[in-house]
Amino acid sequence: MLKETSLVDYHKKQGAKLVDFSGWNMPLNYGSQIEEHNAVRTDAGMFDVSHMTVVDIKGGDAKVFLQKLLANDVDKLKIVGKALYTGMLNEQGGVIDDLIVYLMEDGYRMVVNCATREKDLAWMQQQAQAFSVQVEERPEMAIIAIQGPNARRKVDAILNIDALAELKPFQGKELSAFGRNEWLVARTGYTGEDGYEIILPQTHAPDFWQSLADAGVKPCGLGARDTLRLEAGMNLYGHEMDDGISPLVANMAWTIAWEPEGRAFVGREVLEQQRQQGVSEKLVGLVLKDKGVLREGYEVIVEGSDIRGVITSGSFSPTLGHSIAIARVPVAIGETCEVKVRNKVLSCDVVAPNFVRNGKKVF
């Protein structure tokens, strides 16, 4: 039986097409994925992402535990509410998961992917045995993401908390002091637009969802979330990275904190060797100007190399009006390449894997 969020009745009332997403009964769209995508690019849309997993880390060793567990360094989190994007690696330097970690008043909070929940929690508990730390899953919490150029203005009008206006990107605020116990409002997102990701008790989520809908925030499904994140060039676990892919290949080098040199995070030794020797593959963006749609799994042919690349994510871009993709390819790739689509070979431009930000083309 599929798991359901506290918002499932609202999704049904609003006409959502519900699908099995990693064991959860989640909205794919509410009638038009394109309209939902465009609403986020031009106004404000909201996503129920309560299927993701919230984990709180508490105890005297919480900081040193996370400095061992994560490739990025939580010592960078100097103020409560500050967020950090990072990979959680295995001993071979592969990516177990990518996640956001927040500094909280009483410890740390991590939000990890739903499809990796079981292995993530098992790995964290295994690593935690050497530390005085508690790893607590918070299944009673919901997550609503509100994204778009007007998203923050519409949320601020509902919550009426002046302190939210001071938040900078990748910074959050706990709202217990403002009468909303257990709420965390963070200026993060997964669409390339400004907005908030709000973690709140499941029991509060339906009323807040309705308030957002009354304010004109459009309900959006996971279909639009995927095309938005692809346009923004953001990785998706299981596509651009997994347990066998190094973060240095997945364009996540910027998330690895090499200093201080003595911080022995899991996977560091292997990554140090890769950094010295160099990696043979990288992620790039592909732009198809001709007719057709680039799809995951299509073969990428690189001139001068016998090694084939592969498209890791691809789709039609509603904002740009043609197909785009992210591909893992040999590092020697030039400014163009070819993609094998069934019996045809299509020419593509090679760009940085970042296509649209704040509604504008960026390549």
N, C-alpha and C positions, 0 to 999 in steps of 0.2 A: 504493500500500500504506500502510495506517495505521501511524503511529508507536505504539510501546508503551513503557510505563514498566517499570522493573525489578520491579514488583509485579504484572504482568499475570497471572502463573500463580496468585498468591494470590487475585486477584479471581475467576478462573475456578473455583478450588477452593471458594470461599465462595459460589458461585452467583450471581455478579453478572450483570446484564444489561448487556452491553457495547454502546456506541453510538459512532458517529463524532462526536467533539467537536472541531471545528476541525482535523481531520486526525489526531486521536489516538483510539486504541481505549480508551475510558474507561468506568468503571462508572457507569451511570445510577442503579441501585439494586441491592440484594441480595435483593429479594423484596418489600419493603414500604417505600416512600418515607416513609409516615406514621410507621411504627415507628422508622425511622432519624432522622427529624426529632425525634420525641419523646425519643429516647435522648439527643440532644444537649441538649435543653431540661431534662432531668431527671437525667442521669447523665454519660455521656461517649461521644463518637463520634469516629471518625477518618476522614479523607479523604486519598486519594492525589491530591495536586495537583502531581505532578512534571511535568505538561505545561506548567506555567508556566515562564518563562524567567529564569534567574539570570544576571546580568551584573555582573562586577567592574570597578571603575574605579580605576586606579592611575596613579601618576606625579606629578611635581612640581606639575602644574597641576590635579590632580584636583578640588580644592575650587573653584577659580575656574571650571573647566569646568562643574561641576554648578550653580554659582550663575548661570551663563548659560543652562544647559539647562532648569532646573526652575523652576516658579513659586514654590514654597516655598524657603526659604533654608537650605541645609545648615549654615550657620554656627550654627544652633540646636542642632546635634548636638555637645554638649560632652563626652560620655563615650562610650567605646567600647561598641558594642552598641546605642546609642540609635537608635530608628527614627523616620522622618518620612514622613507621607503627603503626596503632592503630585501635581499634574498636570504633564505634559510637553506644552507647547503648540507650535502652529505660528505662523508670522508673523502670521496673521490672528486669533490668539487662540483658535482651536479646540483641542480636547483631542486630541492624538495618542494619549495613553494616560494612565491613572492608575496609580500605582505606589507601592511603599514603598522607601525608601532607608535603608540602615544605615551607621553609621560603624563601620569595621572597624579592626583593628590596623594594617593595611598599606594602607588606602585606604577605598573605599566599596563597598557591594554593593547592587544594585537587583534587585527582583523585579517583572517586567512580565508582562502577559497573554500567553497563548499565541497567541491569534488575531491579535494585533498584532505578533508577534515580528519578522517580516521588515521591516516598515516602521519599527519601533522601532530595530532595529539599524542600518538604513541611515541613519536620521535622526541617531542618536548618532555614527556614524562620520563623517557629513558635518560635523556641528558640531564634532567633535573635531579636525578638521584644523588649526584655529587655535590648538591648545593642545598642550603637552607632556604627553600623557596616553595611556594604553592602555585600550581598551574590549574586554574579554574575556568572551565568552559561556562559561558553564560547563555544558554539556550533560551532563556526567558527574555532576551533582548531582541528588538527589531531594528532594522536599518532602512532608512528612507533617504535616497539621494535626490536632491533637487538641483537641476543644472540648467544653465542658459544665461544669456546676458541680463535678463530681468529676474533671475532666480532669487538672488539674495534680497533684492528689494521686496519681493512678494513674501518671502519668509519673515523678513524683519518686521513687516507690517502685522503679521500674525503674532509673533512672539513678543514684540515691543520691548526688546532688551537692548539698550544703547550700547552695551559692551560688545555686542557682536559686530558693530561697525568698525571696531578697532582691530579685528582679526586680520592677519596677513595670510597669504597662501601657505598651506600646510601648517596651519595653527588652529587649535580648537579651544573650546571653553566648556567646562562643566556648568550646568545650570541649576544645581541643587540650591544655591543661594538665591535663586530667582523663582523659587516655588515649583521647579520642574525637576523633581528628584530623579537621579540616575540618567539625566539627559546629557549627552555630549554632542555639541554642534561643532563640526570641523569644516574648515574651508579647503576641502579636498574633493576630488572627483575623478571620473574615468571617461570623460567625454571631450576634453580639450576646451571646455567652457568654464566660466566662473560658476560658483555655486557652493552648496553645502552637502556634506554627508552627515546625517543625524542618527545617532544611536540612542534609542529610547526604549522604555519597557514596552513589551508587546501589548499590554493592556491600554497603553496610551496611543498606540499607533493608529487605530481606526479613526478616532476623532480628529487626529492631526491630519491624516490623509484627506478626510472630508473637508477640513478647513483649507487645505491646499487646493483641492478641486474647486471649492467655492471662490477662491482667489484667482482662478483662471489658470492654474498650473495643470498642464496636460498629462494624464497618465500615459506612461510609455512602457513598452515591453522590452524583453531582453534582445529582441531582434534589432531594434534601433540602438540599443546600448552597444551592440557589437559593431555596427557600421560607424557609429560615432567614435568608438575607441580606435577602430582601424584608421579612420581619417586622422586621428590625433597621433597615430603611430605608437600606440601603447601596447605592450606585450599582453598576451593572454596565455595563462598557464596551460600546458598541454599542446600548445601550438608553437609559440616562439621559444619555449623553454620547457624542460622537464628534468627528471632525475639524471638523465644522461647528457644533458647540455650544460656546458660551462657558462657562467654569467659573462665571461669575456667574449664568448661567441654570441650571446643574446643581447649585446649592446648594454649590458648592465655593469660595465666596469666602473661607471661613476658612482655606483651604489656600494662599492667595496672600499672600506676605510683601511688603508695600509698602515696608517699611523695610529697609535704608537706601534713600533715594530714588534714589541713583545706581546701584543694582544693575539693569543693563539686561538682564533675562531675556527670552528669546524670547517675543514676544506682548505685552510690557508696554505698549507704546504704544497698541495697540488697546484693551486692557483699561482703561487710564486714561481713554480717551474714553468707553467704555461706563459706567464708574463715575460719570463726571460727568453724562452724559446720562440714565442710568438704563436698565434693560433692560425689555422688554415682557412677558417670560415668566419663570416660575419653576417649581420642582418642588413639588408638594404630595402629601400622602397622601389616599387616598380609602377610605372604609369603606362597604361595602354591607351593610346589615342585612337586606335581603330576600333571597329565593332567587336564585341565579344566581352566576356567576363572572366577574369582571372580567378581561379579557385584553388583552395588548399590542395596540395599534393601534386600540382602540375610541375613538370620538369623544367628547369631553367638551364639553357645552354649558354655557356660563357666562352667567348672567342679566346683561343689560345690555351684553353684548359680542357683536359679530358675528364675532369671531375664535374659532375652535374650538380646544380643547385636544386632547391625545392621551394615552392611557395608554401609558407606556413599559415598565412591568412590572406584571403582575397575576396573581393566583392565589388559590386557597382557602388560608386560614391555618389550619393544623392546631392551633396554640396557641389561637387566638381562636374558631374554629368558624364563621367566615364569611369572605367574600371581602374582600380588600384590594388596593390598587394604588398605584403611584406614577404621577403624571401631570404632564406639562408643560402649563401652562395660562397664560392671561393673568393678569398680576399683580393685576388688579382682582377676582379671584374672592372670593366671600364664604364663608359657613360651610357652604353646601350647593351642589350642582351636579347635573346630570343626565348620565348616560352612555347613549349610544345603543348598544344591544345587539341586533343584527339588526333586527327590526321593533318592538322595545320600547324604551321610555325608562325607565331606572331612576334613582331618586333616591339620592344618596350624600352622606354627611357629609364635609366637608373638614377634615383635620387636618394637623399637622406630619408629614413623611414619616419617622416613627419609631414603630413599633407595639408592639414587644416588646423588652425588655432584661432580661437575666438571668432569663428565664422569666416575666416579669411584663408585663402590659399597661401601656403608658405614655402613652396618650392619653385 
